[in-house]
C-alpha cells in the first residue's frame, strides 16, 4: 500500500515537473522572440532632448507626415507598427510617450504636457503641420492635440480610441485604469496572456508586442493613473464638438476595451466627422487592414 502511494506521488511529481519544464520553455521562447523583435525597432530609434526630458522616436518614410500616438503598453515600436507598411506613401513619426521605451517620465506629468512634448518633437524635426493618428489610450492625447493646436494638425485619425462620456460624470475616476504595477513585468504578463482573448478579444501572441515590460512600466502606470482617467477627471477639456480639424473615426463594433457606443456618439457630434464601424476585428481591428488603408488614403487625399 505504502509503495503504491509513493509510486503515485512520484508519477504526480514527474508530471508536474514536465508541465513546469514545458511552461518554462514556452516563457523563454516567447520572451526571446519578443526581445529580438524589440531590438530591431530599438536599432531604428532616434532621440531628442525636450523640456520634458528625452523623447525617443522612429522616423521613416516619405510623403504626407503622420504623427502616431500609441496606446497603453506601447512605445515607438507599436506606434510605428500602425503604419509600418505605408512608408512608401507616408512619413511615419512614432514617438514613445512619457515613460515608454527610450522616453523619460517627467514629474507630475499630465496629458497636456504630453501634447507639448509632441509639439517640441515636431518643431525639432522642422514639421509645421501633420496628420495625427492615435490608437486606444493614445486617443486622449490626440484629442487634446487637435483641440490645443489645430493649426498644427491637418487631420485627426482615431483608431479604436477612448472617448469622453456624452454627459459630464458625477464622480471622479478613481483607482488604476490599467494594469497594476505588480503585473508590469514579463513573467506576470506572460502568465495571464491566455486570458487576453476572453477578456480583451486579442490573440495571446500580442504578448510578444508588449515585452519587454520593464521598458514600458512607467508609461503604463502613467496611462492607468492619469491618461485613462483624464476624460472623466478633466471632462471640461474634451468637448470634441470644438474640434476644428477633419476627423476620421475607425472603430470595431466588438471592441472590448474602447466603448464603440461612445465612438458612435462622438462621430455624430464632431463637426464634419467621417466614421466607419467594422462588425468585427476587436480592439486591434484585425482583418480590416485593406479597408483601413483605403480609408486613410481617401482621408489624406481630401485633406492634404
Secondary structure, DSSP 8 states (H G I E B T S, - for coil): -HHHHHHHHHHHHHHHHHHHHHHHHHHHHHHHHHHHHHHHHHTT-EEEEETTEEEEEEEEE-SEEEEEE--TT--HHHHHHHHGGGTTTEEEEEE--TTSTT----TT--HHHHHHHHHHHHHHTT-S-EEEEEETTHHHHHHHHHHH-GGGEEEEEEES-----SS--SS---S-SS--GGG-SHHHHHHHGGGIIIIIS--GGGHHHH--GGGTHHHHHHHHHTGGGHHHHTGGG--GGG--SEEEEEEETT-SSS-HHHHHHHHHHSTT-EEEEESS-GGGTTT-HHHHHHHHHHHHHHH-
